[in-house]
Amino acid sequence: MMLRAKVRRWGDSLGLILPKELAAKAGLEEGDEVEITITKAVRLEGLFGKLPFKDLGALKEELRRGWGE
């Protein structure tokens, strides 16, 4: 199960809020322990224009070859 959430300040700490529907789907109740794997989300818009390339046609062909593997 994957969830994207914003980290928010909670007193002197940081916290995440699980939507009620997600908690219900996972069968979670108050006091349950969970295991969390944290990966910072990357916004693709922030990458736009930062990766240099010279030949759009060559890039397109390289991407096509990658899909065929």
Secondary structure, DSSP 8 states (H G I E B T S, - for coil): -------EEETTEEE----HHHHHHHT--TT------------GGGGTTTS--S-HHHHHHHHHHHHH-
